[in-house]
Amino acid sequence: MDATNNDDVSEPQTPGGFSDADFDDNLGVPDSLTVLDIQGSQVVLNSVEAEGSTPGRIPFNAVHQPPVKFKSFHRDIFISGLPIEVTIVNYEISHATHILNPILYTISLQHGGFTWEIKKRYKHFQDLHHQLVMFRTSLNIPFPTKEHKRRRESFRNAPVSGKKKGVLPRFPKKPEVLVSYEQIDNRIKQLQEYLQNLLAISIYRYHSDTVQFLEVSHLSFVYDLGVKGKEGMVKKRSGSTQPGQSGCNCFGCYQNTCCIRWSRICREICCSSWRERWFFLKDTCFGYIDPSSGLTKCVILYDRGFEVSSGIYSTGLQKAFQVITLSRQLVVKCKTRSGRNEWLESLKLHGSELARDFTQPNRYRSFAPIRSNITGTWFVDGEIYMSAVADAIDAAKEEIYIADWWLSPEIYLKRPALDGDYWRLDKLLQRKAEEGVKIFVLLYKEFEMALGLNSYYSKQVLSNAHENIKVLRHPDHAKVGVFLWAHHEKIVCVDQTYAFIGGIDLCYGRWDNHEHRLTDLGSATPTLDVSTLKKKTSTVPGGDSFYPIPIPYYQRTVQPEITIKEAEAEEPNNQEEQLPQLQPGDQLLIPNISEYIKMNTPEMERKYGLTSITTKVKHKGKGLLNMLENKDEDIRADLCGSAKYWMGKDYVNFIVKDFTELDSPLIDFIDRSTTPRMPWHDIAVCVQGSSARDIARHFIQRWNATKLEKARLNNSYPYLLPKSYNINSIPDILQLEQYRVTCQVLRSVSTWSCGFLEPYMVEQSIHEAYVDAINRSQHYIYIENQFFITLPSCNSATRNQIQESLYKRILRAHKEGATFRVYVILPLLPGFEGEVGGPSGASIRVITHWNYHSISRGKDALLNRLKDAGIEDPKKYISFYGLRNHSKLNGEPITELVYVHSKLMIVDDKTVICGSANINDRSLIGKRDSEIAVVIEDEEFEDGVMNEAAFPSGRFAGSLRKFLFKEHLGLIGREHERIDVDITDPTSDHFYNDIWYSIASLNTEFYDKVFHCIPSDHVETYAQLKEYISQKPLYLTEISRAEKMLESIEGHLVLFPLKFLCQENLTPGAGSVEGIMPTSLWT
């Protein structure tokens, strides 16, 4: 039944024959009297606006403000400068169940852009009024405390004269049982006027009883948290983190055969443990707050396991309800059954409407739905990725989330840069923390006996930088019982609006670009005497002799010697002259000369390098800086000695030597004069908007689960709240090419990694997306991955279905006579320290075994299965490749493999799967490593070609595939020289055979002849391996021919050597450490 509204509530009325005696006017106080604290704070007579808020909006960072007790008057709850509009919109009469207060009023309230409803009876108004009268009266009673005397005098001195009686909160005293049916409309007006006028007075609006009456809290009106859902005080049964622990269950008997009556007696009377909590509902989550401290004690995300129920069978209580998700189980008790029913209705409504994206099944059984109209960007290699991450972090306003398998605080995100510390990760995060941005970091806690990541050092460095940086490591191996699996995600999420994921950790060795250099800028220093040095590469990690090529006479130039005195004499004597000041992002890296300088750099070279650079910067000024900003290679070549791309531990060759002494980040652990670095090829993406919210949601779920497990009682580590999906506009902070795409977030998680209650609960949506994309492919599949460990479904060694799907798709193309291509790019060797043919190379050999076992060796290998199915030459459909580069070190040509760490699949220039998941069981089946990825489908297309026929090419997928082809074929910057190479059609016979495969084959042949590098098809046994690497390379016997071959190498693409050690058993010995470990560790 609709109530009659009163549009003019400012004029006093006495409707329906009511006299002034029927009203209580004892709440008259000055409007200006605001913040009071009956615990001892002084009275403030002037209105105080909420700090940091703008009219109409409370910023999201309000959720991170220090908690305030519910009884305090200093709670920032309401939006400053905006009133609360009150309208009683409906009522229900029930004389049978409520004799004294039969009318239940539905009150609609509006505050800013928020609207919500509460249901109250007259007794609730009466209770509120009595509490406020007592509070107001207490200010007139002289107490023997100086503080109360000061409050009382301030109140008495505040003028109230001239205030009209009708605008005071006038409470109708007539009992509701005496109100006739004809007077109900007048009673509604009276209660509406009373509440409206009451809320206009600040001292009453912020009173704890008023706040509770209105069912609001400090989370109610935070704009980015979305709608204001139902809130209120309830009692929660303790023990909600594990099934069967929510209160007493008679040692589990109740869940089996114990009778319901005994359960009710046991739970409600004997063994119940209840705590008062403020329960709240938001768009896609719910939780509760401890009113005694104001701390948020729990945040639960809606998921597809969400259920809500009530009744004795579910809870053992009449007035309670139970909420179950995949991660939590709560039992909540209300004061009345009607209150319980209101909560049930609100929870079900939120779950079926606002949170339906997460409570209903999604494609691939992912936790997240498909999102359209998403802005996406791709990154190839670490240089542009880390630069974009740095820009995003630098633009952060509220929160930064970082999750990494490994994080190195001292890495430089932009290189080179003159002010090196400005873009160093730990300094950048510290700077943002000082600005008030909250930073949350999740690190994989490694099993120290197996990995030397030193995550404890990373945590200490970041945690000590600022109190706004919070770091958690997970798992605690012994406690959780997880020793073999890892958190493998790589996530950077800024303000829950920009999310970066892929294969690139923010750690040592990942920064690289399309050049994939083998030496640092410091290689420009004069050549060293190499007669006593040993060259170390992945081919010979133990070291081999240098054979530098003599420099022809006509190429020799005399380098004038410059002494320190001469260099100092060239400098002007103007002591006030200052170096040019660079802005953040200017390109030049000059590390501080300290005890951490490269140990193998001679003293004179260090001094000469520093003096030379300083002189050039002083004399050339902005012209030099402009050239550096344009990344002129000639200028870089002059930066000898001190200028570096890779500082200290960042100069890496994983096969030659693994990381040591990570707590000394600026000290080299690899001799740069003898060892080339191992280049790193990787791919990542950035998505914005709703998909970024989904990635943030995954981080929040992991953070809250880790907080609950490891830091439940540590209040300095807060629970995180997901933002609403109502996104208005997104500032463009990346300034990069962006694409409009459809995106879905995928992951691999289970009980240990994500906090699920049930041990059987697993999500493997990445795996399902891979299989589906392969099955739906039409023309080609392009794969870059760190591993390729996948066997047919009949082989129990692996469970993922990647090989089975590829086999069926290729077989289908063969039967149809269709053109279909599969490109697979892998690292030539696994990235473990050791020598392939030596005792230290067991880890390398076991991974190599499983890769080859999946590709070409044994009856279950993919290529052999295709041959058995009647495909004589599987290379017509699928081929495998690696990457390699060459350079010069100390005058000698050197080569090193490019380590492929990508986790990428592109299908038909329209679908991309990119993330942290490898092609193996560890990453794909969900129960092992935790992973995250996205499947991206283009919404914008260009004219393309597939098998010489027109075919729409997606702007995102097509541009990424073409860039990768250009990089691998050496076309970047050389497009004008190789106009004959057309990469538009990846499936045509001409491109596949005459360009792609031909270049890879020729590059492989040149590398084999010039360097005798491994892995190689010329090496099938350990004996051949030893003989092969002992032979002198071609550049020693035929210098001109070798140089001509090296000049003819195009790009980095080489064939994957399928015959390498094919006659040897690469499985580890039964008595070795690797042999003792379970097979699942490697697969």
Secondary structure, 3 states (H helix, E strand, C coil): CECCCCCCCCCCCCHHHCCHHHEECCCCCCCCCCCCECCCECCCCCCCCCCCCECCEECHHHHHCCCCCCCCCCCCCCCCCCCEEEEEEEEEECCCCCCCCCEEEEEEEEECCEEEEEEEEHHHHHHHHHHHHHHHHHCCCCCCCHHHHHHHHHHHHCCCCCCCHHHCCCEECCCHHHCCHHHHHHHHHHHHHHHHHHHCCHHHHCCHHHHHHHCCCCCCCEHHHCCCCCEEEEEEECCCCCCCCCCCCCCCCCCCCCCHHHHHHHHHHHCCCEEEEEEEECCCEEEEEECCCCEEEEEEECCCCCEEEECHHHHCCCCEEEEECCCCEEEEECCCHHHHHHHHHHHHHHHHHHCHHHHCCCHHHCCCCEEEEEEEEEEECHHHHHHHHHHHHHCCCCEEEEEECCCCCCCECCCCCCCCCCCEHHHHHHHHHHCCCEEEEEEECCCCCCCCCCHHHHHHHHHHHCCCEEEEEECCHHHHCCCCCCECCCEEEECCCEEEEECCCCCCCCCCCCCCCCCCHHHHCCCCCCCCCEECCCCCCCCEECCCCCCCHHHCCCCCCCCHHHHHHHCCCCCCCCCCCCCCCCCCCCCCCCCCCCCCCCHHHHHHHHHHHHHHHHHHHHHHHHHHHCCCHHHHHHCCCCCCCCCHHHCCCCCCCCCCCCCCCCCCCCCCCCCCCCCEECEEEEEECHHHHHHHHHHHHHHHHHHHHHCCCCCCCCCCCCCCCCCCCCCCCCCCCCEEEEEEEEEEEEHHHHCCCCCCCEEEHHHHHHHHHHHHCCCEEEEEECCECCCCCCCCCCCCCHHHHHHHHHHHHHHHCCCCEEEEECCCCCCCCCCCCCHHHHHHHHHHHHHHHHHCCCCCCHHHHHHHCCCCCHHHCEEEEEEEEEEEECCEEEEEECEECCEEEEECCCEEEEECCCECHHHHCCCCCEEEEEEEEECCEEEEEECCEEEEEEHHHHHHHHHHHHHHHCCCCCCCCCCCCCCCCCCCHHHHHHHHHHHHHHHHHHHHHHHCCCCCCCCCCHHHHHHHHHCCCHHHHCHHHHHHHHHHCCCCEEECCCCCCCCCCCCCCCCCHHHHCCHHHCC
